[in-house]
Amino acid sequence: MRTPLAAAALVALGLLLMANPLYLPVSVGEPDPAYTHTVRPVGEGSAAGIESPAAGRANGSAEASNGVVAYADLAPEARAAFDRARDAPEGGFGVERPDERVDSLSYPTEPTLGDGLLIVAYDGERYEFWTRTVEREPVGVVAQRVLLQPAAFLVGFVGVVAGAALGLRKRLGGS
């Protein structure tokens, strides 16, 4: 009578451990924010949802009505951030501390046109200038995802297999 109970307990424990993505990771701290600045040319199908620069000039619409900001109209710190992001090899850079942000720019987690996303006219071209807050997971949560979750799943899988083997051993005529 003990063998079927042990087999059922192993299977139940194994299934609980295999279901660990449902309850892990447990938050062990506040998110660690970073503040990013990205610049890329506006093109067809731009994330900003505006037309290409050629189409904007062709229909004679004023740049201000398209939400375009002239480079000269940016605050000096914002121009410096724009230049640094445009000149960066990956098209952007990040800062870690809130006091390193540019005061005249907003840093939402979900940028929208005018709030974290500016279209900047610079040297006859238009650029998307993205500023956003990226919330990174604390180190403890990353460790849970990388180490604890896979180990728990593996132990759970072995538990289910062991429980099934123990239960089937008795049925198949083993001792």
Backbone as CSV, one residue per row, in Angstrom:
resi,resn,N_x,N_y,N_z,CA_x,CA_y,CA_z,C_x,C_y,C_z
1,MET,0.806,-1.194,0.000,0.000,0.000,0.000,0.855,1.266,0.000
2,ARG,2.091,1.136,0.510,2.958,2.291,0.572,3.479,2.677,-0.810
3,THR,3.655,1.712,-1.686,4.212,1.991,-3.007,3.295,2.878,-3.841
4,PRO,1.975,2.598,-3.939,1.127,3.508,-4.723,1.082,4.922,-4.137
5,LEU,1.131,5.033,-2.819,1.131,6.341,-2.185,2.427,7.100,-2.496
6,ALA,3.545,6.416,-2.451,4.834,7.032,-2.772,4.877,7.439,-4.243
7,ALA,4.352,6.600,-5.116,4.322,6.921,-6.550,3.461,8.150,-6.802
8,ALA,2.299,8.217,-6.167,1.412,9.376,-6.343,2.064,10.640,-5.789
9,ALA,2.747,10.514,-4.641,3.420,11.672,-4.054,4.548,12.164,-4.964
10,LEU,5.320,11.256,-5.544,6.393,11.639,-6.461,5.841,12.341,-7.699
11,VAL,4.760,11.820,-8.258,4.155,12.433,-9.445,3.602,13.821,-9.100
12,ALA,2.918,13.937,-7.973,2.353,15.230,-7.577,3.461,16.257,-7.316
13,LEU,4.496,15.858,-6.597,5.614,16.756,-6.331,6.318,17.135,-7.634
14,GLY,6.496,16.161,-8.512,7.132,16.427,-9.802,6.328,17.413,-10.640
15,LEU,5.013,17.245,-10.674,4.178,18.170,-11.438,4.212,19.572,-10.835
16,LEU,4.239,19.666,-9.520,4.338,20.966,-8.866,5.659,21.654,-9.222
17,LEU,6.745,20.903,-9.209,8.041,21.489,-9.565,8.113,21.854,-11.047
18,MET,7.485,21.068,-11.896,7.496,21.371,-13.333,6.648,22.607,-13.641
19,ALA,5.681,22.905,-12.794,4.818,24.075,-12.999,5.432,25.338,-12.418
20,ASN,6.722,25.323,-12.089,7.346,26.467,-11.423,7.280,27.768,-12.204
21,PRO,7.194,27.807,-13.523,7.044,29.109,-14.174,5.750,29.830,-13.789
22,LEU,4.791,29.108,-13.225,3.545,29.745,-12.804,3.714,30.540,-11.510
23,TYR,4.674,30.146,-10.661,4.835,30.840,-9.394,6.238,31.411,-9.176
24,LEU,7.161,31.141,-10.065,8.496,31.732,-9.977,8.698,32.637,-11.168
25,PRO,9.446,33.653,-11.130,10.288,34.084,-10.029,9.514,34.936,-9.042
26,VAL,10.008,34.950,-7.845,9.451,35.772,-6.783,10.238,37.075,-6.772
27,SER,9.549,38.186,-6.788,10.223,39.484,-6.793,11.014,39.648,-5.512
28,VAL,12.295,39.980,-5.670,13.163,40.114,-4.508,13.730,41.523,-4.389
29,GLY,13.140,42.460,-5.095,13.615,43.836,-5.027,12.915,44.684,-6.066
30,GLU,13.228,45.955,-6.031,12.653,46.891,-6.986,13.353,46.760,-8.330
31,PRO,12.633,47.018,-9.428,13.291,47.010,-10.732,14.411,48.037,-10.775
32,ASP,15.427,47.731,-11.553,16.585,48.593,-11.688,16.443,49.361,-13.002
33,PRO,16.042,50.645,-12.959,15.796,51.358,-14.212,17.082,51.833,-14.884
34,ALA,17.021,51.901,-16.202,18.054,52.525,-17.022,17.323,53.472,-17.961
35,TYR,18.010,54.496,-18.398,17.393,55.521,-19.232,18.125,55.540,-20.565
36,THR,17.399,55.256,-21.654,18.033,55.118,-22.962,17.701,56.294,-23.866
37,HIS,18.620,56.548,-24.780,18.494,57.597,-25.792,18.839,56.941,-27.122
38,THR,17.940,56.971,-28.071,18.149,56.314,-29.367,17.786,57.284,-30.477
39,VAL,18.608,57.312,-31.530,18.346,58.139,-32.704,18.455,57.258,-33.927
40,ARG,17.449,57.372,-34.812,17.503,56.670,-36.098,16.752,57.499,-37.131
41,PRO,17.166,57.393,-38.384,16.494,58.173,-39.427,15.034,57.756,-39.585
42,VAL,14.189,58.723,-39.890,12.787,58.430,-40.179,12.736,57.870,-41.592
43,GLY,12.013,56.777,-41.754,11.873,56.165,-43.065,10.464,55.668,-43.280
44,GLU,10.247,55.020,-44.413,8.934,54.428,-44.690,8.592,53.443,-43.576
45,GLY,7.356,53.474,-43.140,6.917,52.570,-42.077,7.552,52.899,-40.741
46,SER,7.894,54.136,-40.540,8.547,54.574,-39.316,7.677,54.265,-38.099
47,ALA,8.336,53.962,-37.007,7.617,53.700,-35.760,6.883,54.938,-35.270
48,ALA,7.322,56.099,-35.725,6.676,57.339,-35.301,5.315,57.520,-35.956
49,GLY,5.025,56.750,-36.987,3.727,56.833,-37.634,3.571,58.045,-38.523
50,ILE,4.678,58.591,-39.011,4.590,59.714,-39.926,5.162,59.300,-41.268
51,GLU,4.919,60.107,-42.260,5.379,59.781,-43.604,6.875,60.010,-43.714
52,SER,7.439,59.564,-44.824,8.857,59.782,-45.072,9.121,61.265,-45.252
53,PRO,10.362,61.721,-45.089,10.665,63.140,-45.242,10.283,63.677,-46.617
54,ALA,10.483,62.909,-47.669,10.164,63.378,-49.020,8.666,63.618,-49.170
55,ALA,7.861,62.728,-48.618,6.410,62.890,-48.729,5.951,64.115,-47.946
56,GLY,6.571,64.393,-46.798,6.190,65.554,-46.005,6.493,66.848,-46.737
57,ARG,7.617,66.876,-47.469,7.962,68.085,-48.209,7.106,68.227,-49.460
58,ALA,6.735,67.109,-50.043,5.999,67.148,-51.313,4.610,67.738,-51.133
59,ASN,3.953,67.455,-50.011,2.596,67.969,-49.851,2.576,69.352,-49.204
60,GLY,3.763,69.921,-48.941,3.843,71.296,-48.477,3.410,71.513,-47.045
61,SER,3.286,70.465,-46.251,2.853,70.651,-44.868,3.999,71.228,-44.052
62,ALA,3.660,72.047,-43.124,4.673,72.650,-42.263,5.208,71.595,-41.309
63,GLU,6.485,71.685,-40.979,7.086,70.693,-40.098,6.446,70.699,-38.723
64,ALA,6.084,71.851,-38.226,5.483,71.924,-36.891,4.160,71.163,-36.835
65,SER,3.403,71.171,-37.927,2.126,70.464,-37.910,2.326,68.952,-37.926
66,ASN,3.497,68.483,-38.335,3.789,67.051,-38.308,4.422,66.625,-36.993
67,GLY,4.572,67.539,-36.058,5.212,67.204,-34.791,6.723,67.177,-34.884
68,VAL,7.291,67.806,-35.893,8.731,67.815,-36.088,9.325,68.997,-35.331
69,VAL,10.403,68.749,-34.612,11.092,69.772,-33.844,12.416,70.062,-34.540
70,ALA,12.708,71.321,-34.752,13.987,71.691,-35.344,15.098,71.444,-34.332
71,TYR,16.234,70.984,-34.818,17.392,70.712,-33.968,17.749,71.938,-33.131
72,ALA,17.701,73.118,-33.737,18.050,74.358,-33.039,17.075,74.681,-31.915
73,ASP,15.851,74.144,-31.974,14.852,74.412,-30.942,15.015,73.523,-29.711
74,LEU,15.856,72.498,-29.795,16.092,71.640,-28.634,16.930,72.384,-27.601
75,ALA,16.726,72.062,-26.344,17.561,72.624,-25.284,19.001,72.157,-25.496
76,PRO,19.983,72.920,-25.037,21.384,72.535,-25.251,21.714,71.123,-24.759
77,GLU,21.170,70.722,-23.599,21.432,69.370,-23.094,20.780,68.318,-23.986
78,ALA,19.591,68.618,-24.505,18.900,67.690,-25.403,19.656,67.571,-26.724
79,ARG,20.212,68.682,-27.231,21.031,68.619,-28.451,22.265,67.756,-28.225
80,ALA,22.885,67.909,-27.065,24.064,67.096,-26.750,23.700,65.613,-26.686
81,ALA,22.564,65.280,-26.076,22.119,63.880,-26.012,21.782,63.360,-27.401
82,PHE,21.131,64.188,-28.230,20.798,63.805,-29.601,22.082,63.507,-30.376
83,ASP,23.065,64.405,-30.284,24.336,64.209,-30.995,25.053,62.954,-30.517
84,ARG,25.071,62.758,-29.213,25.749,61.568,-28.665,25.072,60.278,-29.128
85,ALA,23.739,60.261,-29.128,23.014,59.068,-29.575,23.192,58.845,-31.070
86,ARG,23.179,59.928,-31.857,23.327,59.808,-33.309,24.722,59.307,-33.668
87,ASP,25.734,59.725,-32.907,27.113,59.342,-33.188,27.506,57.998,-32.587
88,ALA,26.678,57.446,-31.705,26.989,56.159,-31.068,26.920,55.035,-32.093
89,PRO,27.801,54.043,-31.980,27.820,52.938,-32.952,26.493,52.182,-33.058
90,GLU,25.781,52.014,-31.967,24.508,51.284,-31.981,23.321,52.214,-32.182
91,GLY,23.569,53.488,-32.393,22.478,54.437,-32.577,21.862,54.917,-31.286
92,GLY,22.557,54.701,-30.175,22.021,55.164,-28.915,22.959,54.904,-27.759
93,PHE,22.554,55.376,-26.597,23.318,55.153,-25.377,22.354,55.140,-24.203
94,GLY,22.822,54.642,-23.076,22.006,54.599,-21.873,22.746,55.194,-20.700
95,VAL,21.989,55.633,-19.717,22.556,56.117,-18.463,21.867,55.372,-17.324
96,GLU,22.575,55.258,-16.212,22.072,54.466,-15.096,21.368,55.295,-14.029
97,ARG,21.873,56.473,-13.771,21.366,57.261,-12.647,20.361,58.308,-13.124
98,PRO,19.326,58.563,-12.327,18.333,59.579,-12.714,18.924,60.969,-12.907
99,ASP,19.991,61.298,-12.182,20.561,62.632,-12.331,21.365,62.789,-13.620
100,GLU,21.574,61.685,-14.361,22.265,61.759,-15.646,21.298,61.997,-16.809
101,ARG,19.992,61.990,-16.514,18.998,62.248,-17.551,19.000,63.723,-17.935
102,VAL,18.424,64.014,-19.106,18.287,65.386,-19.575,16.954,65.914,-19.042
103,ASP,16.994,67.015,-18.320,15.792,67.544,-17.673,14.706,67.939,-18.667
104,SER,15.081,68.402,-19.850,14.076,68.873,-20.811,13.420,67.731,-21.597
105,LEU,13.861,66.487,-21.386,13.278,65.339,-22.088,12.497,64.477,-21.113
106,SER,11.477,63.798,-21.628,10.711,62.876,-20.790,11.218,61.458,-21.023
107,TYR,11.062,60.601,-20.037,11.541,59.225,-20.087,10.430,58.259,-19.686
108,PRO,9.380,58.135,-20.507,8.306,57.189,-20.163,8.742,55.751,-20.459
109,THR,8.026,54.795,-19.897,8.311,53.394,-20.213,7.707,53.006,-21.554
110,GLU,6.640,53.687,-21.971,5.995,53.459,-23.266,5.959,54.771,-24.032
111,PRO,7.013,55.096,-24.784,7.050,56.389,-25.485,5.961,56.524,-26.551
112,THR,5.465,57.741,-26.680,4.534,58.094,-27.746,5.041,59.385,-28.381
113,LEU,4.520,59.713,-29.540,4.955,60.910,-30.233,4.713,62.130,-29.346
114,GLY,5.772,62.847,-29.040,5.691,64.006,-28.164,6.032,63.699,-26.720
115,ASP,5.963,62.445,-26.322,6.293,62.047,-24.956,7.264,60.865,-25.019
116,GLY,8.542,61.175,-25.099,9.554,60.132,-25.219,9.952,59.855,-26.651
117,LEU,9.248,60.449,-27.607,9.588,60.292,-29.019,9.434,61.653,-29.698
118,LEU,10.552,62.158,-30.177,10.544,63.416,-30.916,11.035,63.160,-32.333
119,ILE,10.461,63.861,-33.279,10.971,63.852,-34.641,11.795,65.131,-34.772
120,VAL,13.091,64.964,-35.003,14.008,66.097,-35.031,14.485,66.320,-36.459
121,ALA,14.339,67.554,-36.945,14.850,67.941,-38.262,16.280,68.426,-38.067
122,TYR,17.226,67.748,-38.745,18.643,68.064,-38.593,19.333,67.924,-39.943
123,ASP,19.931,68.976,-40.426,20.647,68.995,-41.709,19.801,68.445,-42.861
124,GLY,18.547,68.854,-42.941,17.676,68.446,-44.034,17.128,67.040,-43.910
125,GLU,17.415,66.346,-42.835,16.905,64.994,-42.597,16.048,65.002,-41.342
126,ARG,15.218,63.984,-41.222,14.402,63.816,-40.015,14.863,62.562,-39.286
127,TYR,14.908,62.678,-37.981,15.354,61.576,-37.131,14.338,61.337,-36.026
128,GLU,14.150,60.073,-35.670,13.372,59.706,-34.492,14.321,59.775,-33.309
129,PHE,13.971,60.521,-32.288,14.773,60.645,-31.080,13.968,60.061,-29.928
130,TRP,14.305,58.832,-29.549,13.582,58.098,-28.513,14.288,58.277,-27.175
131,THR,13.534,58.581,-26.139,14.030,58.559,-24.762,13.033,57.742,-23.954
132,ARG,13.549,56.787,-23.210,12.632,55.920,-22.456,13.304,55.371,-21.209
133,THR,12.466,54.906,-20.312,12.927,54.220,-19.111,12.755,52.730,-19.340
134,VAL,13.830,51.991,-19.141,13.804,50.542,-19.271,13.965,49.972,-17.871
135,GLU,12.976,49.223,-17.435,13.043,48.628,-16.100,13.637,47.235,-16.200
136,ARG,14.845,47.104,-15.685,15.542,45.819,-15.699,15.210,45.046,-14.437
137,GLU,15.220,43.736,-14.546,14.900,42.899,-13.392,16.072,42.876,-12.422
138,PRO,15.784,42.800,-11.115,16.862,42.693,-10.132,17.664,41.407,-10.335
139,VAL,18.893,41.387,-9.841,19.791,40.248,-10.019,19.184,38.975,-9.440
140,GLY,18.489,39.078,-8.316,17.871,37.900,-7.705,16.831,37.251,-8.602
141,VAL,16.076,38.055,-9.320,15.058,37.521,-10.235,15.735,36.857,-11.438
142,VAL,16.791,37.455,-11.918,17.530,36.867,-13.043,18.119,35.523,-12.622
143,ALA,18.662,35.450,-11.429,19.213,34.186,-10.933,18.128,33.121,-10.822
144,GLN,16.942,33.523,-10.376,15.841,32.560,-10.303,15.485,32.042,-11.688
145,ARG,15.439,32.944,-12.675,15.086,32.532,-14.035,16.153,31.635,-14.659
146,VAL,17.405,31.927,-14.384,18.501,31.207,-15.038,18.862,29.916,-14.314
147,LEU,18.805,29.912,-12.993,19.252,28.747,-12.229,18.111,27.958,-11.601
148,LEU,17.287,28.624,-10.824,16.275,27.929,-10.035,15.167,27.316,-10.884
149,GLN,14.627,28.069,-11.832,13.527,27.541,-12.646,13.938,26.309,-13.457
150,PRO,15.045,26.332,-14.196,15.416,25.118,-14.935,15.718,23.930,-14.014
151,ALA,16.385,24.183,-12.863,16.690,23.087,-11.938,15.410,22.494,-11.359
152,ALA,14.473,23.347,-10.974,13.205,22.849,-10.423,12.437,22.048,-11.473
153,PHE,12.442,22.517,-12.712,11.746,21.784,-13.768,12.389,20.412,-13.972
154,LEU,13.714,20.367,-14.007,14.417,19.097,-14.213,14.152,18.133,-13.067
155,VAL,14.219,18.616,-11.824,13.939,17.761,-10.671,12.485,17.288,-10.717
156,GLY,11.577,18.162,-11.115,10.177,17.769,-11.241,9.972,16.705,-12.303
157,PHE,10.643,16.843,-13.437,10.533,15.844,-14.502,11.047,14.483,-14.014
158,VAL,12.183,14.494,-13.331,12.735,13.243,-12.790,11.770,12.657,-11.758
159,GLY,11.137,13.504,-10.958,10.160,13.025,-9.974,8.959,12.370,-10.629
160,VAL,8.449,12.951,-11.718,7.310,12.362,-12.430,7.707,11.019,-13.028
161,VAL,8.884,10.975,-13.641,9.354,9.708,-14.238,9.555,8.654,-13.150
162,ALA,10.158,9.046,-12.024,10.373,8.089,-10.934,9.043,7.614,-10.351
163,GLY,8.098,8.511,-10.182,6.784,8.116,-9.666,6.069,7.177,-10.617
164,ALA,6.142,7.479,-11.921,5.507,6.594,-12.910,6.197,5.237,-12.929
165,ALA,7.527,5.218,-12.834,8.258,3.942,-12.825,7.933,3.131,-11.580
166,LEU,7.835,3.818,-10.448,7.502,3.122,-9.208,6.088,2.553,-9.265
167,GLY,5.164,3.313,-9.797,3.785,2.826,-9.907,3.640,1.701,-10.917
168,LEU,4.342,1.788,-12.034,4.250,0.754,-13.062,5.024,-0.504,-12.674
169,ARG,6.056,-0.386,-11.864,6.839,-1.545,-11.456,5.963,-2.558,-10.756
170,LYS,5.098,-2.093,-9.894,4.210,-2.982,-9.136,3.196,-3.634,-10.072
171,ARG,2.669,-2.864,-11.039,1.665,-3.394,-11.967,2.246,-4.391,-12.954
172,LEU,3.503,-4.181,-13.329,4.130,-5.041,-14.324,4.742,-6.292,-13.701
173,GLY,4.529,-6.481,-12.449,4.929,-7.717,-11.807,6.283,-7.638,-11.139
174,GLY,6.805,-6.463,-10.979,8.094,-6.320,-10.270,7.877,-6.474,-8.788
175,SER,8.961,-6.606,-8.043,8.814,-6.795,-6.605,8.835,-5.535,-5.837
